Amino acid sequence: MEEFDLGVAWCWEFDREMVFELEGYVQQKGLSIYQIAPYNLEETLGKFQNNQLKFKLFLDRASDQNEEFERLIQLIKTLGIKMLNDFDKALWSADKATMHLEFLSAGIEVPYTLILSPLEQEPDLRVENLEKVGIPFVLKPAHGGSGEGVVLDAKSIEDIIKAREEFWEDKYLIQQKINPTEISGKRGWFRVFYSCGNVAICWWNDLTRLSESFFPEQIDEKIYRGIEDLTIKIAGVCGLDLFSTEIALTENNKLVVVDYVNDQCDLRKKSLHYDGIPDEVVQKVLSSLVEYVDFYVKRNYKGVNS
């Protein structure tokens, strides 16, 4: 039987660079890695079914985009292999409506939000307390990523009706529009990455959807520590090992979580993609992930060759 410390499934073409960089970090630690992409998925499934292949840890970057990988996920779960992230927790935390309520229960500051049932379940629109949300407001489906289905400047009931018709099977969030304060000429909006206990921050412009490198000395230390602590608190709520979130600083110095949990976070490098993530953030995320893999393997497989 072939046994690898880490198995990684991926199918998005822009994940290629990240996965091969991850492979380099893994090999520097003296660990082994096995990649599963569409071209070798069937071969990999066959090896698992014939008891010829085993992973100690598994990272899924594919099943949310390619349903063919769902068979692999079910095998991984059946075999009891630890996943980064746990598949069921990832599904649960992907629901923005659920996370909104969980964050409220945990005392995490979030925008004032109304949650609507899916159109197919409740075709008659009933919206109460819309005045508390304010105008304009943000509309977003409970599921999905990369801004799909999000309306940033909704102003009327008609906008809500139109949005619900687009994703009629999904719940919708009617959300207070957060206007961040300005810090050193930048919008006080941050994209934050959590990777196995470590936090990496970058500036994020919610209007241009572009990121910039962040340095702690650019903001008050109390705010910086607040972002770190808030991200760790979010990790405790969602139970994920790897995710990104978005946090805004308001004019009254409140840190508000505006985009809750993205488990399939974008890890394209800015040096290669103008709308990518700063290189140092990607490097920190990947190195933290590999440090955890190294720790997990040594703790659970002492004396076992990789």
C-alpha positions as CSV (number, residue, x, y, z in Angstrom):
1,M,0.0,0.0,0.0
2,E,1.1,3.5,-0.8
3,E,0.7,5.9,2.2
4,F,1.0,9.7,2.0
5,D,1.0,12.3,4.7
6,L,-1.2,14.6,2.8
7,G,-3.7,14.1,0.0
8,V,-4.9,17.2,-1.9
9,A,-7.9,17.3,-4.3
10,W,-8.1,20.2,-6.7
11,C,-9.7,21.1,-10.0
12,W,-9.7,24.9,-10.4
13,E,-7.0,25.8,-12.9
14,F,-5.9,28.7,-10.8
15,D,-5.3,26.4,-7.8
16,R,-2.4,24.8,-9.8
17,E,0.2,27.3,-8.7
18,M,-0.9,27.1,-5.0
19,V,-0.9,23.3,-4.9
20,F,2.6,23.0,-6.4
21,E,3.8,25.6,-3.9
22,L,2.2,23.6,-1.1
23,E,3.9,20.5,-2.4
24,G,7.3,22.3,-2.1
25,Y,6.6,23.2,1.5
26,V,5.5,19.7,2.3
27,Q,8.6,18.1,0.8
28,Q,10.9,20.6,2.6
29,K,9.5,19.1,5.8
30,G,10.4,15.6,4.7
31,L,6.7,14.8,4.3
32,S,4.9,13.2,1.3
33,I,2.0,14.6,-0.7
34,Y,-0.4,13.1,-3.3
35,Q,-2.4,15.3,-5.7
36,I,-5.8,14.3,-7.1
37,A,-7.0,16.3,-10.1
38,P,-9.6,15.4,-12.7
39,Y,-7.1,13.5,-14.8
40,N,-6.2,10.9,-12.1
41,L,-9.5,10.9,-10.1
42,E,-10.7,7.5,-11.4
43,E,-7.3,6.0,-10.9
44,T,-7.2,7.3,-7.3
45,L,-10.7,6.0,-6.6
46,G,-9.6,2.6,-7.8
47,K,-6.5,2.5,-5.6
48,F,-8.6,3.4,-2.5
49,Q,-11.2,0.8,-3.3
50,N,-8.5,-1.8,-3.7
51,N,-6.8,-0.8,-0.5
52,Q,-3.7,0.4,-2.3
53,L,-3.7,4.0,-1.1
54,K,-3.9,5.8,2.2
55,F,-3.7,9.4,3.4
56,K,-3.0,10.6,7.0
57,L,-4.6,14.0,6.2
58,F,-6.7,15.2,3.3
59,L,-7.4,18.7,1.9
60,D,-10.4,19.2,-0.4
61,R,-10.3,22.0,-2.9
62,A,-12.5,20.3,-5.5
63,S,-15.8,18.8,-4.4
64,D,-17.6,22.2,-4.2
65,Q,-16.9,22.8,-8.0
66,N,-16.9,19.3,-9.4
67,E,-19.5,16.7,-8.3
68,E,-17.3,13.9,-9.6
69,F,-15.1,14.4,-6.5
70,E,-18.0,13.7,-4.1
71,R,-17.3,9.9,-4.5
72,L,-13.8,10.5,-3.2
73,I,-15.1,12.6,-0.3
74,Q,-17.4,9.8,0.7
75,L,-14.5,7.3,0.6
76,I,-12.3,9.6,2.7
77,K,-15.1,10.0,5.3
78,T,-15.8,6.2,5.4
79,L,-12.1,5.5,6.0
80,G,-12.1,8.1,8.9
81,I,-9.2,10.2,7.4
82,K,-9.0,13.6,9.0
83,M,-10.0,16.3,6.5
84,L,-8.8,19.9,6.4
85,N,-11.6,21.2,6.5
86,D,-14.1,18.7,8.0
87,F,-16.5,18.2,5.1
88,D,-19.7,18.4,7.2
89,K,-18.5,21.5,9.1
90,A,-17.6,23.2,5.8
91,L,-21.1,22.5,4.4
92,W,-22.7,23.9,7.6
93,S,-20.6,27.0,7.8
94,A,-21.1,27.8,4.1
95,D,-24.7,28.9,5.0
96,K,-24.5,32.6,5.7
97,A,-27.9,32.7,7.3
98,T,-26.8,30.0,9.8
99,M,-23.5,31.7,10.5
100,H,-25.2,35.0,11.1
101,L,-27.3,33.5,13.9
102,E,-24.3,31.6,15.3
103,F,-22.2,34.7,15.3
104,L,-24.9,36.7,17.1
105,S,-25.1,33.9,19.7
106,A,-21.3,34.1,20.1
107,G,-21.4,37.9,20.6
108,I,-19.7,38.6,17.3
109,E,-20.6,42.0,15.8
110,V,-22.4,41.5,12.5
111,P,-24.5,43.9,10.3
112,Y,-28.2,44.2,11.1
113,T,-29.7,41.5,8.9
114,L,-33.1,40.2,7.9
115,I,-33.3,36.5,6.7
116,L,-35.8,35.5,4.1
117,S,-36.9,31.9,3.5
118,P,-36.3,30.5,-0.1
119,L,-38.8,31.7,-2.7
120,E,-39.9,28.1,-3.3
121,Q,-40.9,27.7,0.3
122,E,-42.4,31.1,0.9
123,P,-43.5,32.7,-2.3
124,D,-45.4,35.6,-0.6
125,L,-42.8,38.2,0.3
126,R,-43.1,39.5,3.9
127,V,-40.4,42.0,4.9
128,E,-40.7,43.6,8.4
129,N,-38.3,46.1,9.9
130,L,-36.7,47.0,6.6
131,E,-36.3,50.6,7.9
132,K,-33.9,49.2,10.5
133,V,-31.6,47.9,7.7
134,G,-31.4,51.2,6.0
135,I,-31.2,52.2,2.4
136,P,-29.2,51.3,0.4
137,F,-28.8,47.7,1.7
138,V,-27.0,44.6,0.6
139,L,-28.7,41.5,-0.7
140,K,-27.0,38.1,-0.7
141,P,-28.0,34.5,-1.1
142,A,-27.1,32.3,1.9
143,H,-24.9,30.1,-0.2
144,G,-22.4,30.8,-3.0
145,G,-19.1,32.7,-3.1
146,S,-17.1,35.2,-5.2
147,G,-19.9,37.7,-5.0
148,E,-22.3,35.6,-7.0
149,G,-25.9,36.8,-6.6
150,V,-24.8,39.7,-4.3
151,V,-26.5,43.1,-4.8
152,L,-24.5,45.8,-3.0
153,D,-26.8,48.8,-3.5
154,A,-30.4,47.5,-3.2
155,K,-33.0,50.1,-2.5
156,S,-36.4,48.7,-2.8
157,I,-38.8,45.7,-2.4
158,E,-38.6,45.3,-6.1
159,D,-34.8,44.7,-5.8
160,I,-35.5,42.0,-3.2
161,I,-38.2,40.3,-5.4
162,K,-35.8,40.2,-8.4
163,A,-32.9,38.8,-6.3
164,R,-35.0,36.0,-4.8
165,E,-36.1,35.0,-8.3
166,E,-32.5,34.5,-9.4
167,F,-31.7,32.0,-6.6
168,W,-35.2,30.8,-5.8
169,E,-34.0,27.7,-3.9
170,D,-31.9,29.7,-1.4
171,K,-32.4,31.8,1.6
172,Y,-31.6,35.5,1.3
173,L,-30.0,37.9,3.6
174,I,-31.1,41.6,3.6
175,Q,-28.1,43.2,5.3
176,Q,-27.2,46.6,6.6
177,K,-24.6,48.3,4.3
178,I,-21.4,48.9,6.3
179,N,-19.4,51.9,5.4
180,P,-15.9,51.5,6.8
181,T,-13.8,54.3,8.2
182,E,-10.7,55.5,6.4
183,I,-7.2,54.6,7.7
184,S,-4.1,56.1,6.1
185,G,-5.9,56.7,2.9
186,K,-7.3,53.2,2.8
187,R,-10.8,51.8,3.4
188,G,-10.9,50.1,6.8
189,W,-11.8,46.8,5.4
190,F,-9.7,43.6,5.8
191,R,-9.7,40.2,4.3
192,V,-8.4,37.8,7.0
193,F,-7.1,34.2,6.6
194,Y,-7.2,31.6,9.3
195,S,-4.9,28.6,8.8
196,C,-4.6,26.0,11.6
197,G,-4.3,28.5,14.4
198,N,-2.5,31.3,12.6
199,V,-4.0,34.6,11.3
200,A,-2.9,36.5,8.2
201,I,-4.4,39.9,7.3
202,C,-4.5,41.9,4.1
203,W,-6.2,45.1,3.2
204,W,-9.3,44.5,1.1
205,N,-11.1,47.2,-1.0
206,D,-14.8,46.1,-1.1
207,L,-15.4,48.4,-4.0
208,T,-12.6,47.4,-6.4
209,R,-12.3,43.8,-4.9
210,L,-8.5,44.2,-4.8
211,S,-6.2,43.4,-1.9
212,E,-3.0,45.0,-0.7
213,S,-0.2,44.0,1.7
214,F,-0.9,44.8,5.4
215,F,1.5,45.8,8.1
216,P,0.5,45.9,11.8
217,E,2.1,49.3,12.3
218,Q,-0.4,50.8,9.8
219,I,-3.2,50.6,12.4
220,D,-3.7,51.0,16.1
221,E,-2.4,47.9,18.0
222,K,-5.7,47.5,19.8
223,I,-7.5,47.2,16.5
224,Y,-4.9,44.8,15.1
225,R,-5.2,42.5,18.1
226,G,-8.9,42.8,17.8
227,I,-8.9,41.5,14.3
228,E,-6.7,38.6,15.3
229,D,-8.9,37.7,18.3
230,L,-12.1,38.1,16.3
231,T,-10.8,35.7,13.6
232,I,-9.8,33.1,16.2
233,K,-13.3,33.4,17.8
234,I,-14.8,32.8,14.4
235,A,-12.7,29.7,14.0
236,G,-14.1,28.5,17.3
237,V,-17.6,29.0,16.0
238,C,-17.2,27.4,12.6
239,G,-14.7,24.7,13.6
240,L,-12.7,25.0,10.3
241,D,-9.0,24.7,9.9
242,L,-8.7,26.9,6.9
243,F,-10.9,29.8,5.8
244,S,-11.1,33.5,5.1
245,T,-13.4,36.2,6.5
246,E,-13.9,39.9,5.9
247,I,-13.9,42.4,8.8
248,A,-14.7,46.1,8.5
249,L,-13.7,48.9,10.9
250,T,-16.6,51.4,11.3
251,E,-16.3,55.1,12.0
252,N,-17.1,54.5,15.7
253,N,-14.2,52.0,15.9
254,K,-16.3,48.8,15.9
255,L,-15.0,45.7,14.1
256,V,-17.9,44.2,12.2
257,V,-17.7,40.8,10.4
258,V,-19.2,41.5,7.0
259,D,-18.5,38.3,5.1
260,Y,-18.6,35.4,7.4
261,V,-16.8,32.2,6.4
262,N,-15.2,31.2,3.1
263,D,-13.8,27.8,3.4
264,Q,-12.6,27.6,-0.3
265,C,-10.7,30.8,0.0
266,D,-8.9,32.4,-3.0
267,L,-5.1,31.7,-2.7
268,R,-3.9,33.1,-6.0
269,K,-0.7,35.2,-5.6
270,K,-0.9,38.9,-6.4
271,S,2.5,38.7,-8.1
272,L,0.8,36.4,-10.7
273,H,-2.7,37.8,-10.7
274,Y,-3.6,41.5,-10.3
275,D,-6.6,40.6,-8.2
276,G,-4.9,38.0,-6.2
277,I,-3.8,37.8,-2.6
278,P,-0.5,39.3,-1.4
279,D,2.3,36.8,-1.8
280,E,3.3,36.9,1.9
281,V,-0.2,36.1,3.0
282,V,-0.4,33.0,0.7
283,Q,3.0,31.9,2.0
284,K,1.9,32.3,5.6
285,V,-1.3,30.4,5.0
286,L,0.5,27.5,3.3
287,S,3.4,27.3,5.7
288,S,1.0,27.3,8.7
289,L,-1.0,24.5,7.0
290,V,2.2,22.4,6.5
291,E,3.3,23.0,10.1
292,Y,0.0,21.6,11.2
293,V,0.4,18.5,8.9
294,D,3.9,18.0,10.3
295,F,2.7,18.3,13.9
296,Y,-0.3,15.9,13.2
297,V,1.8,13.3,11.5
298,K,4.5,13.3,14.3
299,R,1.9,13.2,17.0
300,N,-0.3,10.4,15.6
301,Y,2.2,8.3,13.6
302,K,5.3,8.2,15.7
303,G,7.8,5.7,14.4
304,V,5.7,5.2,11.2
305,N,7.5,5.9,7.9
306,S,5.7,8.3,5.6
